[in-house]
Amino acid sequence: MNLPGRVWFFRGSKAAISIPALILTAAFVGYAGLARESGLSLLETLLMTGLVWALPSIVVLTGAISSGMGLVPAAIAVALASVRLMPMTMALIPMVKVEGKTKRWQLLYISHFIAVTAWVHGMRNLPDLPREGRLPFFAGFGTALTSFVFCMTGVAYLLVERMPPMVAGALVLLTPVYFICSLWSAARLAADKAALLIGLVLGPFFYLVTPGLDLLWTGLAGGTLAYLITRYMRRGLL
């Protein structure tokens, strides 16, 4: 369909009204309680929500601030927690880019929204859209999702004192459960599912052995093992 970009943008915004968005919002409601307990102000909480965006990185940064960690170690910790987003961005950008038409600032803009929720939604739905509509659709989805979560985080920060601590903690745990289910349903290759299963096994191990670098080592080891296992299976060697 040869539709104007603004039409695709509003369609993407409409698509943001979904169960995954509600789950992510619930997780940020739980994070608002963590931020307040850690001594962060409303402004600091909102800045971290809007500028950092990826929830695991925000939690890492909040923990670093509350523990009195220095600026450089905190930056390194957040960078290590966010390195997983680089391959996700590299996988999604070629899907939305139109050679000769897409501008660099547009790619930089949508790259800010690439976290697990938006990435899974994009990988599942963008291939079914015409290439010209993919970037504005994803931009609309990311903009609407981030804006709604941003506002609800502020509201939750102001009301979190009335929320039982157990409820706030449970809301945060909704996100990893949703991530696992979404990644499994979006996996199209055997290697993807193998990497997820191996990661579930190696994650707790590396968390105990190398806390702080557990995500990095789990990704490297799990992805490598999944690639080797599925490659040798295809060759009939396993």
Stockholm file with secondary structure:
# STOCKHOLM 1.0

chainA/1-238         MNLPGRVWFFRGSKAAISIPALILTAAFVGYAGLARESGLSLLETLLMTGLVWALPSIVVLTGAISSGMGLVPAAIAVALASVRLMPMTMALIPMVKVEGKTKRWQLLYISHFIAVTAWVHGMRNLPDLPREGRLPFFAGFGTALTSFVFCMTGVAYLLVERMPPMVAGALVLLTPVYFICSLWSAARLAADKAALLIGLVLGPFFYLVTPGLDLLWTGLAGGTLAYLITRYMRRGLL
#=GR chainA/1-238 SS CCCCHHHHHHHHHHHTSSHHHHHHHHHHHHHHHHHHHTTCCHHHHHHHHHHTCCHHHHHHHHHHHHTTCCHHHHHHHHHHHHTTHHHHHHHHHHHHCCTTTCCHHHHHHHHTTCSHHHHHHHHHHGGGSCHHHHHHHHHHHHHHHHHHHHHHHHHHHHHGGGSCHHHHHHHHHHHHHHHHHHHHHHCCSHHHHHHHHHHHHHHHHHHHHSTTSHHHHHHHHHHHHHHHHHHHHHTTCC
#=GC SS_cons         CCCCHHHHHHHHHHHTSSHHHHHHHHHHHHHHHHHHHTTCCHHHHHHHHHHTCCHHHHHHHHHHHHTTCCHHHHHHHHHHHHTTHHHHHHHHHHHHCCTTTCCHHHHHHHHTTCSHHHHHHHHHHGGGSCHHHHHHHHHHHHHHHHHHHHHHHHHHHHHGGGSCHHHHHHHHHHHHHHHHHHHHHHCCSHHHHHHHHHHHHHHHHHHHHSTTSHHHHHHHHHHHHHHHHHHHHHTTCC
//
